[in-house]
Amino acid sequence: MIELIGISKTYKDGEQTIGAVKDVNLRVEQGDFVSIVGHSGSGKTTLLSLTGGLTKPDAGRVLMEGTDIWKLSDDALSGFRNKNVNYIFQFASLVPTLTVLENVLLPSAFGTCCEGLEDYARNLIETVGLADKMKSYPSRLSGGQQRRVAIARAFINSPKVVLADEPTGDLDEATEADIMKIFRTQNEKGTTFIIVTHNQALAATANRQLKMSAGVLTEK
């Protein structure tokens, strides 16, 4: 379970103060599938970053599994994120010197490895349609293929929560449909999803739809 209590975040732009997220309260139960829509600059990405413990709020609390994550030490917070949360960022952010298989396995290097993990990684890569790209480097992949690698990487540690920022933004319709099937399959296994998207059709597939406008979060 995730709970945001009175979360706010401001940024300075010269002498101007911008309220990116304003007094947001949100409760997401384990196994929920939540979408957040809104225009560019509405605060969606900042909210996602606050939720996952990548950005510290100026005010409020972030509770995950009952843990107030910003009361943890830096090392403890990193370990908590690695165990519980995975991200699909707006950009694939693959390591250029690693192969597709190595990129997918990368998050497991920071946790406890288990038997059969490489086979699981191979299965994930096949699932996103890149079975013939296991040994390829990111420079040999299209933007859409890189995004699919990032999506496979997000599931390697079997996270409890997946936070996705425009996860299908540069994919064609057929691939987008395939990726959403993967998300749904993982969600049915109990993984919680919070997805930020401009795609209204994609947002409509969520069990719960929210809207972000000028830093304010509301039920859609």
N, C-alpha and C positions, 0 to 999 in steps of 0.2 A: 504494500500500500504506500502511496505517495501523498503527502499533504503539504501544500504551500499555505502558509499563514501570514497574511499581510505583507507579501513580498513586494519590494520596490527597488528600482535601480535607476540611477540618473547618470548621465555623462555630461562632460563639459565640452562645448564646442566654442572655443574662444571665450568670450565673456557670457555666452548663453548656456543655460543649464537645460538639458533635454531629459524629460522623464520617459525613459524607454519602457519601463514597467511600473505600473502604478497600483499599489495596494491590492495585489492579486491574491485571492483565496481560491484554492482548488484542491479537491480530494479525488484521487484516482485509485480505484480498487485493483487488487491483483487480478490480472486477466482481462482488464478493460482494453478497449481499442478506441482511442480518442484521436480526433482530428482537430487541428486548429487552423483556421483560414484568416486571411487579412491581407491588406495591401503591403507592399514593400515599405519598410520603415515603421510598421505598426507595433513592433516589439516581439514578434513571434520567435525569432531566432534567439534573442536575448532571454526570453522566458524559458526556452528549451535549455539553454546553457545554465541558467539558474537552477532549473529542475534537476539537472544531472550533476551539479556540483563543479562545473567548470568555471562559473562566474559567481563571485560572492555578492549577495544582496547588500544594499545599503541599509535595509530594514526588513524585518520579518524572519521567519524560520522555514527551513526545508526539512521535513521529516520523511525518511524512507525506511520502511520496515521498522518503524518506531524509533529510528536513530536520528537525532538532530545532527545532520552531517557537518554543519559548520562549527560544531564543538569538537570535532575530531582533529587530530594533528594532521599535518600535510601528508605524512606517510600513511597514516591510518585511512585518510580520505581517499588516497590513491588506491590503496588496497580494497577499500569498500567499493569504489567505482568499478575496479577490474572484476570483482566478484559478482556484482549485481547489475551493472548498467553497461550497455554498449550503444555506440553512436553511429548513425549514418549521416555524415555531414553533407552540406550542400555541394561540396567538391570531393572527389574520391580520395584525395590525399594519400595516394599509394607511395610506398618507398621505391624510388626508381631503380635502385640497385638490387632489389629482391624480385624473384619470379612471382607469378600469380599465386602459386601454392605457398610460397614463403610469406607473401603478404597476408594471405588468409590465416596462416598459422601465427602471425606475429603477436596478437594479443595474448596467446597462450604462454609466450615467453615470460610474461610478468606474473603468471599465476602458477598453480600446481598442475603439472602435466599429468595426463592420464593415458593409459594404454589405448591404442586405436584412434588417437586424435588425428593422425595424418590421414587415415582412411576416412574419418569423418569430414576432414577438410576437403578431400577429393570429392566426396559425395556432395558437399555443398557447392563446389565449383561446377560439378556436373548439373546440379539442380538449376543453377543460374545460366546454363547453356554454354559453358566455356570449357568443356571436357578436353578440347583440343588445344587449350591455351595454358595448361598447367605450368609449363616451363618457359612461357613467354614473359618478357619484361614489359612494364607499363608503356614504354615508348612504342611498343609494337601493337598496342591496343587502341581502339577508338574510344571516344569519350564515354559512349554508352557501355562499352565493354568494361572500362575502368570502373564505372558506377556499379556494375554487376559484381565485380570483384569486391568492392567495398561492402556491398550488401551481404555477400557470403561471409566476409570477415566479421561482420557484426554478430553472427550467430555461433562463432567458433567456441566461445566460452559458455554457451547455453545460458545467456543472461536472463535475469528475471524481468528486466525492463529494456526495451529498445526505444531510443529517442531518434527520430528521423527528420532531417531538415530537407524538404523537397527531394525525397528519395527517388522519385521517378522523373525528375525534371528534364533530363536529356535523353529519355528513352522513347522508342517508338511505341505505338499503342499495343502491339502484340506483346512486346517485352514487358511493358508496364502491367499488362494483365497477368503475365507469368509471375512477375515479382509480387503482385498483390496476392496471388494464390499461395506463394511461399509465406508471406506475412500471415495470411489467414490460418495456414497449417500450424505455424509456430504459435499463433494466438490461441488456437484450439488446444495446444499443449500447455497453456497457462502463461505464456509470455505476455507481458503488458506492453502495449504500443501507444506512444504519443507521437503523432505525425503532424508536422507543419507542411502545408501545401497551398499552392495557388489553384490547384486543380479541384474545381467544385465537384466533379464526378467522383474523383478519388476520395475526397472528403466525405461524400455521401455514403461511402461503403463502411464508414466507422460506426460503432455502436453509439457513440456520443460525439456530437459536433459542437465545437466552440468557435468563437470569433474574437479576434484581437483587433482593436482599433485605438490608435493613439495611446498605446500602453495599457489599455483597459481590456480585461478579459470578460466575456459574457457568454452565456449559453446561446447557441444559434437557434 
